[in-house]
Amino acid sequence: PCCRPGALCRAVLHPRWPGPGNGGLSLTDRLPLSAADLFALAKDALAKGGRFTFAARGYSMFPFIADGERVTLEGMLFSSLREGDIILCRTADGPVLHGIVDRGVDGNGAFVVVRAVSPAAQTHRVREADGAGRVVHIRKRPMARLLFRLKRHLQPGA
């Protein structure tokens, strides 16, 4: 998931989100959120035409997105999603940032198939109602990436 189960996500709101003067939050506000709350907040902000930025947690999308990197989402037109796009979506495992690996249509309508980077990772069918936004920018953390690679290299049996 975008956050480890039970962990808190840190969300940062984009300047297009309503500011403090009109009941919103400022860009500098840091909010400890559950993954489900982060998904709901992102979906709401994106539905209103804004952008949503948050710090991703976990390494399921490494090397594309590493733990702690800031990911910016924009709203998405479901029919325009393509293989390779990374989206924030709700699955049976909770909210995740995963890449689209396929598209399809069945008796219930259109869906995309998402998965983490590993080809062995579980895939999930996602319908339009369960998508929040598409990743449009990732603020990389080169030092964190290097440390992760070193840690994996130094692990016994690696």
Buried (B, 14 or more C-beta within 10 A) or exposed (E): BBBEEEEBBBBBBBEBBBEEEEEBBEEEEEBEBBBBBBBBBBBEBBEEEBBBBBBBBBBBBBEBBBBBBBBBBBBBEBEEBEEEBBBBBBBEEBBBBBBBBEBEEEEEEEBBBBBBBEEEBEEBBBBBEBBBBBBBEBEEBEEEBEEBEEEEEEEEEE
